[in-house]
Structure formats: C-alpha cells, structure tokens
Amino acid sequence: MNYKETTDWLFSQLPMFHRVGKAAYKADLDNTLALDRYFGQPHRNFLSIHIAGTNGKGSVSSMLAAIFQAAGFKTGLYTSPHLVDYRERIRVNGEMIPKKEVVGFVEQHRAILEELTPSFFEMSVAMAFDYFSRQDVRIAIVEAGLGGRLDSTNIIDPMISVVTNIGFDHMDLLGNTLQKIAGEKAGIIKPGIPVVVGDKNRDTRRVFEETATRLGSPLYFANDFFQVPWSVVTPEGRQYFQTMRGRKLVYPELWSDQLGMVQRKNLPVVLEVIELLKLKEWDITDDHIYRALSAVRSLTGFRGRWEVISENPRTIVDTGHNVDGIRQVVYQLENTRFREPHIVYGAVNDKEIDKILQVLPKNARYYFTQASIPRALDVKMLAAKAAFYGLNGTIHNTVPEAVAAARKSAGMDDLVLVTGSTYLVGEAL
C-alpha cells in the first residue's frame, strides 16, 4: 500500500471519533493495554508529560514541546485531531512521522489491528508510542484525546500531569456537570506525580484537591504562581505578554508567534510546568523559553489558533468549537480592528449549537457551511437555527466555496474569520 491507500484503510476500517462521534468511543482501556503489551510497552522507554483539558491542550502541548526542543532534548509530540495530514498527530522534534513509517506500521501489524479492531485513536496512540520509542526520544508531550480517565493515552506514567481547564464539551460521554467533567479529566492524575491545573474554578477546584489528596499528588494551580494580566499583538505578528509572579514582573518582553489572546491563560500553565521541571534539575533556561515561544509554529508545526492565513482581506482561522472556545474567539474579534466582519461558520452535530449561536456577534455577515465529515451539522439546519438568533447569511455546500465567497465579498479593511470546527479549519487551509 502507498500512504493514501494506508490512511484510506485506517479511516474506513477503524472507528474514528472525530468523524463519526460517540459510536467510535470505547469506555475502557482494554484494546490500548492489549496493543501496549503487543508492542512491548514502548511508553516505558521515554519520559513524558500528560496534558488533558477542555480547551488549550494543543497550545500548552506545543509550547512545552518547543521549549524542550530549544533546550536540545529530542522531543516527541502527540496531539489530536489533525488539520490536513494525519501525520501531524505524531512528531519528533517538530517533524511529522514519515509516510513510510505509517505505511510500514499498518503493513507489519495489520493482523493485530484486524484482530482487535481498535478505534482509530487507540491505533494512533500505539503508533505514536512505538515510534517515539524507536526514535529514542528523551521526552514526549502527550495530549489526551477525550476526557482523561479512559483516554487511550492514560497508560503512561508522566513526570507531570496537566489539566488546562474545564468546560462543557462532550457531555454525552464525560458528564453534564463541570464536576463530572473535571472528575474524568482528573483521571490522568497518578499517585505521587505532581499535577498542574490551569483553571482555578470554584466549581471544579474541590475535585482536583480531593483527587490529588487521595493519590498523594502535589497539586499546583498555575495562576497561584504566574499571571498574565494583559498582552498586545503587534502588526509584525508578535504577541507580547506582561508576565507577573505576584507583584513581580518576570520574563520581560516575552513574546510568542501564537496570536490568540487565550494564550494569556495557557502561558501560566506552561511556565509552572517548567518551574517544576527545573526543580527536577532539567537544564531549561530563560533563553530556551524566549527562543521557543517566539517560534512555536516553526518548531512544532502548531497551527489553527487565531492564525492569519492571508491578507487583503485579512483572513484568520481559529479552531474554537465549544461555547468557551467560541467565547474566546469573539472576545478577540471584539479587540481587533477592522471595518466589517465576515464569518465562515460550521459546526459538528454534537455541540451545544444553540448556546454557541447566542455568543456569536449579530453584526457580522455569515457564510454557513459544513465540513465533509459525517459528524458535521447539516448546513441548512445550521442556517435556520442561526436565523432564529438573528445571525443571517448565505449557505455554501463546501468550506472552500464559503471561504471564497467571504473573501470576494469582503473589502480590503474587512476581516474574514473561519471558525466553529477543527475540520472546518482543516479544509480552509
């Protein structure tokens, strides 16, 4: 098989949550553990940091990976989902797993895959851990896919566990209260292993405190140690952060190539993780942090978070897809200068679409569309719901058609924003 034939087989043979949703979710670790035994427990051959959370996982994972790379450590990075190419999920020092490795993995191990019929995610985790082990990475940054307790990544024994924040998403699988969702995310906490939590929410704080106490795991709420009260984005594509430790300014003139204002929330998590690693005598300096954060995209390939993809008119993509994520997108939109907003919007069918539509601005021109996946919300249904909330626009059958229509209608001083779904952004790139 060639690479396309291999990925076509993977997509067609294995249940893929990000395409079909709940039907692909497996509420146990049986297949993951069976695959781990088959491959000789490769995750035991490298150190790791495990990252869960409703939003911000990809940003925190990529910033940490960039710092380790800048410090000279061979670094694996596992994230999901991908935007354009499946290989984006598995990287070593920022380089995607080669196509021949994906093909070889499937050809060599097809018998066990057909025997166990693992989910797409279970198979991907096995491929990642096997590849990281054979590449002899020093450390791997591992992003949980969904939840934490029963996520396929939750077989590792990390140096540090991280939960970025808790919000409403995947409630049919994780629970319909913040406390229940937090309980699932807290499932990545391991006995005696430090845990860093980014969001000190009164509704979920007790969940983490009780879990950490029961397991004897030191608990650190990142905002108790670092705060980023404001930031500014320059025309040159830099976001400068005012980074505080209490009343003391730290990391003066720290900037990143990641332009989303939500990074104000993610940066304290990253810095607290690094502080804990320094206590473990990891040789990471301030210079490594400065160099890494200024080049997250080039070091790790991280894309899709308030990313400017073209000018005249300025066109931005953002993978915000749940209520909290869209709220952050709208906040940044309100703090950006332009004449008129043109929003290309689509969603998947298991999101709280009514709540999201109430957050979106009414003064924008909308171009409703749907990604080419079974899980996408029908565009006509979306447009009808949007009209009920005062959001009016045109209907487009494909994402490229919607983006082209928005760019054609927009003036040079307008802004085109593509958001609502990771898959939507992937098809816009």
Residue pairs with C-beta under 8 A, 6 or more apart in sequence:
1 9
1 103
1 106
1 107
2 103
3 99
3 100
3 102
3 103
6 102
6 103
6 106
6 107
7 86
7 102
9 106
10 86
10 106
10 120
10 123
11 19
11 120
13 113
13 114
13 117
14 113
14 117
14 118
14 119
14 120
14 123
15 23
15 24
15 119
15 120
16 24
16 119
16 120
16 121
17 24
17 25
17 119
17 120
17 121
17 145
17 146
18 80
18 81
18 120
18 373
18 375
18 422
18 423
19 373
19 374
19 375
20 374
20 375
21 348
21 349
21 350
21 375
22 172
22 173
22 350
24 119
24 120
24 121
25 119
25 146
25 173
26 119
26 122
26 150
27 150
27 173
28 150
29 150
29 152
29 154
29 155
31 116
31 118
31 119
31 122
31 152
32 118
32 122
32 125
32 126
32 152
32 155
33 155
34 116
35 112
35 116
35 118
35 122
35 123
35 125
35 126
36 42
36 43
36 126
36 129
36 155
38 109
38 112
38 126
39 126
39 129
39 130
42 129
42 130
42 132
42 133
42 134
43 129
43 132
43 133
43 155
43 156
43 157
44 157
45 132
45 133
45 136
46 76
46 132
46 133
46 136
46 137
46 138
46 139
46 140
47 138
47 139
47 140
47 158
47 159
48 139
48 140
48 141
48 142
48 156
48 157
48 158
48 159
49 64
49 139
49 140
49 141
49 142
49 158
49 159
49 160
49 161
49 162
49 273
50 142
50 144
50 153
50 154
50 156
50 158
50 160
50 161
50 162
50 188
51 57
51 60
51 61
51 64
51 141
51 142
51 143
51 144
51 161
51 162
51 163
51 164
52 143
52 144
52 147
52 148
52 151
52 161
52 162
52 163
52 164
52 185
52 188
53 60
53 162
53 163
53 164
53 165
53 166
53 185
53 198
53 199
54 164
54 165
54 166
54 167
54 168
54 169
54 181
54 185
54 322
54 324
55 164
55 165
55 167
55 169
55 262
55 320
55 322
55 324
55 325
55 328
56 164
56 165
56 198
56 262
56 265
56 266
56 269
57 79
57 143
57 144
57 164
58 79
58 143
58 302
58 305
59 258
59 260
59 262
59 263
59 266
59 302
59 305
60 162
60 164
60 198
60 266
60 269
60 270
61 77
61 79
61 141
61 142
61 143
62 77
62 79
62 141
62 296
62 300
62 302
63 256
63 258
63 266
63 267
63 270
63 292
63 293
63 296
64 141
64 270
64 273
64 274
65 75
65 77
65 91
65 94
65 141
65 299
65 300
66 292
66 293
66 295
66 296
66 299
66 300
67 270
67 274
67 284
67 288
67 289
67 292
67 293
68 75
68 138
68 139
68 141
68 284
69 75
69 93
69 94
69 292
69 299
69 300
70 288
70 289
70 291
70 292
70 295
70 299
71 282
71 283
71 284
71 285
71 288
71 292
73 138
73 139
74 92
74 93
74 135
74 136
74 137
74 138
74 139
75 92
75 93
75 137
75 138
75 139
75 140
75 141
76 90
76 91
76 92
76 128
76 131
76 132
76 135
76 137
76 139
76 140
76 141
76 142
77 90
77 91
77 92
77 94
77 140
77 141
77 300
78 89
78 90
78 91
78 125
78 128
78 132
78 140
78 141
78 142
78 143
78 153
79 88
79 89
79 143
80 89
80 121
80 124
80 143
80 145
81 89
81 422
81 423
82 88
82 89
82 426
83 303
83 304
83 319
83 422
83 425
83 426
83 429
84 426
84 429
85 96
86 102
87 96
87 97
87 98
87 99
87 102
88 96
88 301
89 124
89 128
90 96
90 97
90 124
90 127
90 128
90 131
91 97
91 300
91 301
92 131
92 132
92 135
92 137
94 298
94 299
94 300
94 301
96 301
97 127
97 128
97 131
101 131
102 127
105 127
105 130
105 131
106 113
113 123
118 126
119 152
121 145
121 146
121 152
122 152
124 152
125 145
125 152
125 153
128 140
128 142
129 140
132 140
139 159
142 153
142 156
142 158
143 153
144 151
144 153
144 154
144 185
144 188
145 151
145 152
145 153
146 170
146 173
146 174
147 170
147 173
147 174
147 184
147 185
147 187
148 154
148 163
148 184
148 185
148 186
148 187
148 188
149 183
149 184
149 185
149 186
149 187
149 188
150 184
150 187
151 187
151 188
154 187
154 188
157 190
157 193
158 188
158 190
158 193
159 193
159 194
159 277
159 280
160 193
160 194
160 195
160 196
160 273
160 276
160 277
161 188
161 189
161 190
161 193
161 194
161 195
161 196
161 217
162 195
162 196
162 197
162 198
162 269
162 273
163 182
163 185
163 186
163 188
163 195
163 196
163 197
163 198
163 199
163 208
164 198
164 199
164 265
164 266
164 269
165 198
165 199
165 201
165 265
165 324
166 178
166 181
166 182
166 185
166 199
166 201
166 203
166 204
167 178
167 181
167 322
167 323
167 324
167 325
168 178
168 181
168 322
168 323
168 324
168 352
169 181
169 322
169 324
169 351
170 350
171 181
172 350
174 180
174 181
174 184
175 181
175 183
175 184
178 201
178 203
178 204
179 203
179 204
179 206
179 207
181 204
182 203
182 204
182 207
182 208
183 207
183 211
186 207
186 208
186 211
189 195
189 208
189 211
189 212
189 215
189 217
190 215
190 217
191 215
191 216
191 217
192 215
192 216
192 217
193 217
194 217
194 218
194 219
194 220
194 276
195 208
195 212
195 217
195 218
195 219
195 220
196 220
196 221
196 222
196 269
196 272
196 273
196 276
197 208
197 219
197 220
197 221
197 222
198 221
198 222
198 223
198 265
198 266
198 268
198 269
199 265
200 221
200 223
200 224
205 221
208 219
209 219
211 217
212 218
212 219
213 219
220 272
220 276
222 268
222 269
222 271
222 272
223 268
225 245
225 268
225 271
225 272
225 275
226 243
226 244
226 245
226 250
226 267
226 268
226 271
226 272
227 243
227 244
227 245
227 246
227 268
228 241
228 242
228 243
228 244
228 264
228 265
228 267
228 268
229 242
229 244
229 264
230 242
230 264
231 239
231 240
231 241
231 242
231 261
231 263
231 264
232 239
232 240
233 239
233 240
233 259
233 261
234 240
237 257
237 259
237 308
238 255
238 256
238 257
238 294
239 255
239 256
239 257
239 258
239 259
239 260
239 261
239 263
240 253
240 254
240 255
241 251
241 254
241 255
241 256
241 263
241 264
241 267
242 249
243 249
243 250
243 251
243 254
243 267
243 271
244 250
251 271
251 286
251 289
251 290
254 289
254 290
254 293
255 293
255 294
256 263
256 267
256 293
256 294
256 296
257 293
257 294
257 295
257 296
257 297
257 298
258 293
258 296
258 297
258 302
258 305
258 306
259 305
259 306
259 307
259 308
260 305
260 306
260 318
260 328
260 332
261 306
261 328
261 331
261 332
261 335
262 305
262 306
262 328
262 332
271 289
274 284
274 289
277 284
278 284
292 299
296 302
297 303
303 429
304 317
304 318
304 319
304 422
304 425
304 426
304 429
305 318
305 319
306 316
306 318
306 329
306 332
307 316
307 317
307 318
308 314
308 315
308 316
309 315
309 316
309 317
309 428
309 429
310 407
312 412
313 342
313 407
313 410
313 411
313 412
313 413
313 414
313 415
313 416
314 338
314 414
314 415
314 416
315 403
315 406
315 407
315 415
315 416
315 417
315 418
316 415
316 416
316 417
316 418
317 417
317 418
317 419
317 425
317 428
317 429
318 329
318 417
318 418
318 419
318 425
319 325
319 419
319 421
319 422
319 425
320 326
320 328
320 329
320 419
320 420
321 347
321 348
321 351
321 419
321 420
321 421
321 422
322 351
322 352
322 356
323 352
323 355
323 356
323 359
326 356
326 359
326 360
326 419
326 420
327 359
329 417
329 419
330 359
330 360
330 361
333 341
333 361
333 415
333 417
334 361
336 415
338 413
338 414
338 415
339 411
339 413
339 414
340 364
340 365
340 410
340 411
340 414
340 415
341 361
341 363
341 364
341 365
341 414
341 415
341 417
342 364
342 365
342 367
342 406
342 407
342 409
342 410
342 414
342 415
342 416
342 417
343 360
343 361
343 364
343 365
343 366
343 367
343 393
343 406
343 416
343 417
343 418
343 419
344 366
344 367
344 369
344 399
344 402
344 403
344 406
344 416
344 417
344 418
344 419
344 424
344 428
345 360
345 366
345 367
345 368
345 369
345 382
345 386
345 393
345 419
345 420
345 424
346 368
346 369
346 370
346 371
346 376
346 377
346 379
346 382
346 399
346 402
346 420
346 421
346 424
347 353
347 356
347 376
347 377
347 382
347 420
347 421
348 371
348 373
348 375
348 376
348 377
348 421
348 423
349 375
349 376
349 377
349 378
350 375
351 377
353 377
353 382
353 385
354 385
354 389
356 420
357 385
357 386
357 388
357 389
357 391
358 389
360 386
360 389
360 391
362 389
362 390
362 391
364 391
365 392
365 393
365 406
365 409
366 386
366 391
366 392
366 393
366 394
367 393
367 394
367 396
367 402
367 403
367 405
367 406
368 379
368 382
368 383
368 386
368 393
368 394
368 395
368 396
368 402
369 379
369 395
369 396
369 397
369 398
369 399
369 401
369 402
369 424
370 376
370 377
370 378
370 379
370 382
370 397
370 399
370 424
371 399
371 421
371 423
371 424
371 426
371 427
372 398
372 399
372 423
372 427
373 423
376 421
376 423
379 395
379 396
379 397
380 395
383 393
383 395
386 392
386 393
394 405
396 402
396 405
398 427
399 418
399 424
399 427
399 428
400 427
400 428
403 416
403 418
403 428
406 416
406 418
407 416
410 416
418 424
418 425
418 428
419 425
